[in-house]
């Protein structure tokens, strides 16, 4: 399986990092070795002094597809989840300055904790509230209505380049409020009022 992520999908987060608003989606991938499941702890890597949380809504692909029309994209997933796109911001800033790829900052071990997946029925994916709490305090609060590219458009775009396969996971971008995590932090993520994950930084 593969993990496909979109960057710069919320204007408020683009502004907080001083990035340019992209003309087309910013896409990167993480390997399966980035996954953390079942509330496993995140072990802070020693190659970064500034690992940031980015809470993001996920969808899990349920069948193979390529060049998917946006009008049919919703047929390719039944389940949604919540995850964190952990980002070594210090490394990413160095790479961005040099125009180099982001993998060392984005795709390291444990950089993709994911929740359980739940049926999308009963949720409005175009108007979904989600949030991240760090040590009991809400640090990121988002609503999918504020995405530049909604999930179905992300699926249409990426499937022109990469065949989507059953089990692939899409990270749909983070709203503002990213900040550093430290050893000992407890991270809890919610979709609406449903607790999706709860794990510790070790
Ligand atoms: Mg992200």
py3Dmol code that shows the C-alpha trace and the ligand (Angstrom):
import py3Dmol

protein = """\
ATOM      1  CA  UNK A   1       0.000   0.000   0.000  1.00  0.00           C
ATOM      2  CA  UNK A   2       0.988   3.590  -0.341  1.00  0.00           C
ATOM      3  CA  UNK A   3       0.253   6.769   1.573  1.00  0.00           C
ATOM      4  CA  UNK A   4      -0.464   9.798  -0.577  1.00  0.00           C
ATOM      5  CA  UNK A   5      -0.465  13.220   1.049  1.00  0.00           C
ATOM      6  CA  UNK A   6      -1.528  16.651  -0.100  1.00  0.00           C
ATOM      7  CA  UNK A   7       0.294  19.732   1.142  1.00  0.00           C
ATOM      8  CA  UNK A   8      -0.967  23.307   1.297  1.00  0.00           C
ATOM      9  CA  UNK A   9      -4.647  22.443   1.140  1.00  0.00           C
ATOM     10  CA  UNK A  10      -5.919  24.958   3.711  1.00  0.00           C
ATOM     11  CA  UNK A  11      -5.386  28.680   3.194  1.00  0.00           C
ATOM     12  CA  UNK A  12      -4.986  29.404   6.915  1.00  0.00           C
ATOM     13  CA  UNK A  13      -2.101  26.898   7.147  1.00  0.00           C
ATOM     14  CA  UNK A  14      -0.466  28.202   3.946  1.00  0.00           C
ATOM     15  CA  UNK A  15      -0.486  31.638   5.543  1.00  0.00           C
ATOM     16  CA  UNK A  16       0.926  30.495   8.883  1.00  0.00           C
ATOM     17  CA  UNK A  17       3.974  28.977   7.135  1.00  0.00           C
ATOM     18  CA  UNK A  18       4.335  31.883   4.700  1.00  0.00           C
ATOM     19  CA  UNK A  19       3.962  29.592   1.690  1.00  0.00           C
ATOM     20  CA  UNK A  20       2.600  30.536  -1.718  1.00  0.00           C
ATOM     21  CA  UNK A  21      -0.887  29.396  -2.605  1.00  0.00           C
ATOM     22  CA  UNK A  22      -0.275  26.565  -5.100  1.00  0.00           C
ATOM     23  CA  UNK A  23      -1.819  26.499  -8.582  1.00  0.00           C
ATOM     24  CA  UNK A  24      -2.169  22.731  -8.489  1.00  0.00           C
ATOM     25  CA  UNK A  25      -2.152  20.280  -5.561  1.00  0.00           C
ATOM     26  CA  UNK A  26       1.191  19.705  -3.798  1.00  0.00           C
ATOM     27  CA  UNK A  27       1.580  15.924  -3.540  1.00  0.00           C
ATOM     28  CA  UNK A  28       4.073  13.729  -1.701  1.00  0.00           C
ATOM     29  CA  UNK A  29       4.107  10.155  -0.429  1.00  0.00           C
ATOM     30  CA  UNK A  30       5.125   8.235   2.642  1.00  0.00           C
ATOM     31  CA  UNK A  31       6.207   4.572   2.737  1.00  0.00           C
ATOM     32  CA  UNK A  32       4.336   1.932   4.742  1.00  0.00           C
ATOM     33  CA  UNK A  33       7.131   2.056   7.340  1.00  0.00           C
ATOM     34  CA  UNK A  34       5.787   5.494   8.324  1.00  0.00           C
ATOM     35  CA  UNK A  35       2.537   4.013   9.623  1.00  0.00           C
ATOM     36  CA  UNK A  36       1.639   3.832  13.316  1.00  0.00           C
ATOM     37  CA  UNK A  37      -1.624   2.134  14.262  1.00  0.00           C
ATOM     38  CA  UNK A  38      -3.677   1.233  17.326  1.00  0.00           C
ATOM     39  CA  UNK A  39      -2.462   4.216  19.366  1.00  0.00           C
ATOM     40  CA  UNK A  40       1.135   3.013  19.314  1.00  0.00           C
ATOM     41  CA  UNK A  41       3.459   5.681  20.750  1.00  0.00           C
ATOM     42  CA  UNK A  42       5.399   7.958  18.430  1.00  0.00           C
ATOM     43  CA  UNK A  43       9.099   7.770  19.187  1.00  0.00           C
ATOM     44  CA  UNK A  44      10.566  11.211  18.609  1.00  0.00           C
ATOM     45  CA  UNK A  45      13.368  10.901  16.033  1.00  0.00           C
ATOM     46  CA  UNK A  46      16.845  12.151  16.935  1.00  0.00           C
ATOM     47  CA  UNK A  47      17.399  13.708  13.494  1.00  0.00           C
ATOM     48  CA  UNK A  48      15.087  16.662  14.144  1.00  0.00           C
ATOM     49  CA  UNK A  49      14.702  19.321  16.834  1.00  0.00           C
ATOM     50  CA  UNK A  50      11.377  20.548  15.511  1.00  0.00           C
ATOM     51  CA  UNK A  51       8.846  17.825  14.669  1.00  0.00           C
ATOM     52  CA  UNK A  52       5.393  19.320  14.079  1.00  0.00           C
ATOM     53  CA  UNK A  53       1.971  17.707  14.270  1.00  0.00           C
ATOM     54  CA  UNK A  54      -0.325  18.161  11.259  1.00  0.00           C
ATOM     55  CA  UNK A  55      -3.738  16.601  11.900  1.00  0.00           C
ATOM     56  CA  UNK A  56      -5.483  15.497   8.702  1.00  0.00           C
ATOM     57  CA  UNK A  57      -8.643  13.717   7.574  1.00  0.00           C
ATOM     58  CA  UNK A  58      -7.932  10.399   5.849  1.00  0.00           C
ATOM     59  CA  UNK A  59      -9.750   8.262   3.326  1.00  0.00           C
ATOM     60  CA  UNK A  60      -8.979   4.632   2.600  1.00  0.00           C
ATOM     61  CA  UNK A  61      -9.192   3.516  -1.026  1.00  0.00           C
ATOM     62  CA  UNK A  62     -11.359   0.421  -1.522  1.00  0.00           C
ATOM     63  CA  UNK A  63     -10.746  -0.506  -5.160  1.00  0.00           C
ATOM     64  CA  UNK A  64      -8.233   0.008  -7.913  1.00  0.00           C
ATOM     65  CA  UNK A  65      -8.618   3.051 -10.113  1.00  0.00           C
ATOM     66  CA  UNK A  66      -6.771   5.365 -12.429  1.00  0.00           C
ATOM     67  CA  UNK A  67      -7.770   8.644 -14.070  1.00  0.00           C
ATOM     68  CA  UNK A  68     -10.867   8.727 -11.878  1.00  0.00           C
ATOM     69  CA  UNK A  69     -13.487  11.341 -12.738  1.00  0.00           C
ATOM     70  CA  UNK A  70     -14.208  13.563  -9.710  1.00  0.00           C
ATOM     71  CA  UNK A  71     -17.923  12.795 -10.100  1.00  0.00           C
ATOM     72  CA  UNK A  72     -17.195   9.117  -9.396  1.00  0.00           C
ATOM     73  CA  UNK A  73     -14.373   9.506  -6.880  1.00  0.00           C
ATOM     74  CA  UNK A  74     -16.646   8.848  -3.900  1.00  0.00           C
ATOM     75  CA  UNK A  75     -17.189   5.302  -5.222  1.00  0.00           C
ATOM     76  CA  UNK A  76     -13.554   4.569  -4.428  1.00  0.00           C
ATOM     77  CA  UNK A  77     -13.772   4.924  -0.618  1.00  0.00           C
ATOM     78  CA  UNK A  78     -16.230   3.957   2.096  1.00  0.00           C
ATOM     79  CA  UNK A  79     -14.158   4.729   5.168  1.00  0.00           C
ATOM     80  CA  UNK A  80     -12.634   7.811   6.709  1.00  0.00           C
ATOM     81  CA  UNK A  81     -10.134   8.274   9.475  1.00  0.00           C
ATOM     82  CA  UNK A  82      -7.855  10.794  11.118  1.00  0.00           C
ATOM     83  CA  UNK A  83      -4.080  10.874  11.135  1.00  0.00           C
ATOM     84  CA  UNK A  84      -1.048  13.014  11.764  1.00  0.00           C
ATOM     85  CA  UNK A  85       1.404  13.985   9.066  1.00  0.00           C
ATOM     86  CA  UNK A  86       4.411  14.405  11.359  1.00  0.00           C
ATOM     87  CA  UNK A  87       6.837  16.817   9.758  1.00  0.00           C
ATOM     88  CA  UNK A  88      10.439  17.586  10.688  1.00  0.00           C
ATOM     89  CA  UNK A  89       9.996  21.307  10.070  1.00  0.00           C
ATOM     90  CA  UNK A  90      13.693  22.140  10.471  1.00  0.00           C
ATOM     91  CA  UNK A  91      14.648  19.565   7.842  1.00  0.00           C
ATOM     92  CA  UNK A  92      11.774  20.583   5.579  1.00  0.00           C
ATOM     93  CA  UNK A  93      12.829  24.234   5.709  1.00  0.00           C
ATOM     94  CA  UNK A  94      16.378  23.318   4.684  1.00  0.00           C
ATOM     95  CA  UNK A  95      15.122  21.142   1.833  1.00  0.00           C
ATOM     96  CA  UNK A  96      12.619  23.745   0.636  1.00  0.00           C
ATOM     97  CA  UNK A  97      15.325  26.423   0.537  1.00  0.00           C
ATOM     98  CA  UNK A  98      17.391  24.217  -1.746  1.00  0.00           C
ATOM     99  CA  UNK A  99      14.420  23.096  -3.838  1.00  0.00           C
ATOM    100  CA  UNK A 100      14.997  19.478  -2.800  1.00  0.00           C
ATOM    101  CA  UNK A 101      12.411  16.702  -2.219  1.00  0.00           C
ATOM    102  CA  UNK A 102      10.750  16.513   1.210  1.00  0.00           C
ATOM    103  CA  UNK A 103      10.991  12.813   2.059  1.00  0.00           C
ATOM    104  CA  UNK A 104      13.571  13.169   4.836  1.00  0.00           C
ATOM    105  CA  UNK A 105      11.228  15.640   6.552  1.00  0.00           C
ATOM    106  CA  UNK A 106       7.957  13.823   5.910  1.00  0.00           C
ATOM    107  CA  UNK A 107       8.448  10.106   5.336  1.00  0.00           C
ATOM    108  CA  UNK A 108      10.568   8.955   8.293  1.00  0.00           C
ATOM    109  CA  UNK A 109       9.629   6.040  10.558  1.00  0.00           C
ATOM    110  CA  UNK A 110       6.426   6.654  12.479  1.00  0.00           C
ATOM    111  CA  UNK A 111       5.607   9.866  10.632  1.00  0.00           C
ATOM    112  CA  UNK A 112       2.082   8.676   9.767  1.00  0.00           C
ATOM    113  CA  UNK A 113       0.011   7.678  12.824  1.00  0.00           C
ATOM    114  CA  UNK A 114      -3.495   6.718  11.711  1.00  0.00           C
ATOM    115  CA  UNK A 115      -6.735   6.096  13.568  1.00  0.00           C
ATOM    116  CA  UNK A 116      -9.148   3.279  13.070  1.00  0.00           C
ATOM    117  CA  UNK A 117     -11.302   3.808   9.971  1.00  0.00           C
ATOM    118  CA  UNK A 118     -15.047   4.378  10.223  1.00  0.00           C
ATOM    119  CA  UNK A 119     -17.901   4.248   7.744  1.00  0.00           C
ATOM    120  CA  UNK A 120     -18.305   7.544   5.903  1.00  0.00           C
ATOM    121  CA  UNK A 121     -22.089   7.184   6.101  1.00  0.00           C
ATOM    122  CA  UNK A 122     -23.571   9.721   8.456  1.00  0.00           C
ATOM    123  CA  UNK A 123     -20.766  12.215   7.875  1.00  0.00           C
ATOM    124  CA  UNK A 124     -20.747  15.122   5.451  1.00  0.00           C
ATOM    125  CA  UNK A 125     -17.236  15.001   4.017  1.00  0.00           C
ATOM    126  CA  UNK A 126     -17.656  18.495   2.609  1.00  0.00           C
ATOM    127  CA  UNK A 127     -18.428  19.886   6.066  1.00  0.00           C
ATOM    128  CA  UNK A 128     -16.608  17.761   8.606  1.00  0.00           C
ATOM    129  CA  UNK A 129     -15.191  19.137  11.836  1.00  0.00           C
ATOM    130  CA  UNK A 130     -11.990  17.658  13.200  1.00  0.00           C
ATOM    131  CA  UNK A 131      -9.493  18.655  15.844  1.00  0.00           C
ATOM    132  CA  UNK A 132      -6.314  17.749  17.632  1.00  0.00           C
ATOM    133  CA  UNK A 133      -5.716  18.103  21.363  1.00  0.00           C
ATOM    134  CA  UNK A 134      -2.211  18.250  22.781  1.00  0.00           C
ATOM    135  CA  UNK A 135      -2.102  17.559  26.499  1.00  0.00           C
ATOM    136  CA  UNK A 136      -5.818  18.305  26.755  1.00  0.00           C
ATOM    137  CA  UNK A 137      -5.711  21.618  24.888  1.00  0.00           C
ATOM    138  CA  UNK A 138      -7.212  22.040  21.406  1.00  0.00           C
ATOM    139  CA  UNK A 139      -4.302  23.061  19.138  1.00  0.00           C
ATOM    140  CA  UNK A 140      -5.763  22.449  15.670  1.00  0.00           C
ATOM    141  CA  UNK A 141      -9.399  22.736  14.644  1.00  0.00           C
ATOM    142  CA  UNK A 142     -10.405  22.261  11.048  1.00  0.00           C
ATOM    143  CA  UNK A 143     -13.391  21.885   8.795  1.00  0.00           C
ATOM    144  CA  UNK A 144     -13.130  20.164   5.432  1.00  0.00           C
ATOM    145  CA  UNK A 145     -15.233  22.902   3.793  1.00  0.00           C
ATOM    146  CA  UNK A 146     -12.064  25.041   3.918  1.00  0.00           C
ATOM    147  CA  UNK A 147      -9.998  22.743   1.686  1.00  0.00           C
ATOM    148  CA  UNK A 148      -8.684  24.226  -1.557  1.00  0.00           C
ATOM    149  CA  UNK A 149      -9.073  20.778  -3.173  1.00  0.00           C
ATOM    150  CA  UNK A 150     -11.838  18.591  -1.725  1.00  0.00           C
ATOM    151  CA  UNK A 151     -11.187  14.882  -1.286  1.00  0.00           C
ATOM    152  CA  UNK A 152     -12.872  13.854  -4.543  1.00  0.00           C
ATOM    153  CA  UNK A 153     -10.733  16.310  -6.496  1.00  0.00           C
ATOM    154  CA  UNK A 154      -7.578  15.060  -4.778  1.00  0.00           C
ATOM    155  CA  UNK A 155      -8.482  11.513  -5.820  1.00  0.00           C
ATOM    156  CA  UNK A 156      -9.120  12.630  -9.400  1.00  0.00           C
ATOM    157  CA  UNK A 157      -5.822  14.506  -9.532  1.00  0.00           C
ATOM    158  CA  UNK A 158      -3.529  11.880  -8.010  1.00  0.00           C
ATOM    159  CA  UNK A 159      -5.106   9.000  -9.955  1.00  0.00           C
ATOM    160  CA  UNK A 160      -3.959  10.618 -13.202  1.00  0.00           C
ATOM    161  CA  UNK A 161      -0.396   9.955 -12.045  1.00  0.00           C
ATOM    162  CA  UNK A 162      -0.568   6.968  -9.661  1.00  0.00           C
ATOM    163  CA  UNK A 163      -2.929   4.019  -9.908  1.00  0.00           C
ATOM    164  CA  UNK A 164      -4.841   3.871  -6.642  1.00  0.00           C
ATOM    165  CA  UNK A 165      -5.093   0.436  -5.096  1.00  0.00           C
ATOM    166  CA  UNK A 166      -7.167  -1.133  -2.352  1.00  0.00           C
ATOM    167  CA  UNK A 167      -5.811  -0.097   1.039  1.00  0.00           C
ATOM    168  CA  UNK A 168      -4.051   3.061  -0.100  1.00  0.00           C
ATOM    169  CA  UNK A 169      -4.537   5.961   2.305  1.00  0.00           C
ATOM    170  CA  UNK A 170      -4.902   9.622   1.411  1.00  0.00           C
ATOM    171  CA  UNK A 171      -3.922  12.383   3.856  1.00  0.00           C
ATOM    172  CA  UNK A 172      -5.995  15.410   2.861  1.00  0.00           C
ATOM    173  CA  UNK A 173      -4.005  18.309   4.319  1.00  0.00           C
ATOM    174  CA  UNK A 174      -3.787  20.182   7.589  1.00  0.00           C
ATOM    175  CA  UNK A 175      -5.433  23.365   8.856  1.00  0.00           C
ATOM    176  CA  UNK A 176      -3.549  25.986  10.862  1.00  0.00           C
ATOM    177  CA  UNK A 177      -2.252  25.436  14.362  1.00  0.00           C
ATOM    178  CA  UNK A 178       0.742  23.204  13.661  1.00  0.00           C
ATOM    179  CA  UNK A 179       3.324  23.209  16.452  1.00  0.00           C
ATOM    180  CA  UNK A 180       6.235  21.282  17.891  1.00  0.00           C
ATOM    181  CA  UNK A 181       5.741  18.032  19.758  1.00  0.00           C
ATOM    182  CA  UNK A 182       7.903  17.011  22.699  1.00  0.00           C
ATOM    183  CA  UNK A 183       8.557  13.758  24.487  1.00  0.00           C
ATOM    184  CA  UNK A 184       5.743  13.216  26.972  1.00  0.00           C
ATOM    185  CA  UNK A 185       3.046  14.947  24.918  1.00  0.00           C
ATOM    186  CA  UNK A 186      -0.317  13.198  24.671  1.00  0.00           C
ATOM    187  CA  UNK A 187      -2.128  13.633  21.343  1.00  0.00           C
ATOM    188  CA  UNK A 188      -5.849  13.038  20.924  1.00  0.00           C
ATOM    189  CA  UNK A 189      -7.662  13.438  17.612  1.00  0.00           C
ATOM    190  CA  UNK A 190     -11.394  13.814  17.037  1.00  0.00           C
ATOM    191  CA  UNK A 191     -13.745  13.722  14.062  1.00  0.00           C
ATOM    192  CA  UNK A 192     -16.762  15.697  15.226  1.00  0.00           C
ATOM    193  CA  UNK A 193     -17.048  14.475  18.836  1.00  0.00           C
ATOM    194  CA  UNK A 194     -15.719  10.994  18.207  1.00  0.00           C
ATOM    195  CA  UNK A 195     -12.313  10.167  19.669  1.00  0.00           C
ATOM    196  CA  UNK A 196     -10.258   8.684  16.822  1.00  0.00           C
ATOM    197  CA  UNK A 197      -6.774   8.315  18.298  1.00  0.00           C
ATOM    198  CA  UNK A 198      -4.991   8.881  21.589  1.00  0.00           C
ATOM    199  CA  UNK A 199      -1.257   8.257  21.815  1.00  0.00           C
ATOM    200  CA  UNK A 200       1.898   9.499  23.461  1.00  0.00           C
ATOM    201  CA  UNK A 201       5.129  10.996  22.132  1.00  0.00           C
ATOM    202  CA  UNK A 202       8.019   9.006  23.640  1.00  0.00           C
TER     203      UNK A 202
END
"""
ligand_1 = """\
1
MG
Mg 0.421 17.730 5.932
"""
view = py3Dmol.view(width=600, height=400)
view.addModel(protein, "pdb")
view.setStyle({"model": 0}, {"cartoon": {"style": "trace"}})
view.addModel(ligand_1, "xyz")
view.setStyle({"model": 1}, {"stick": {}})
view.zoomTo()
view.show()
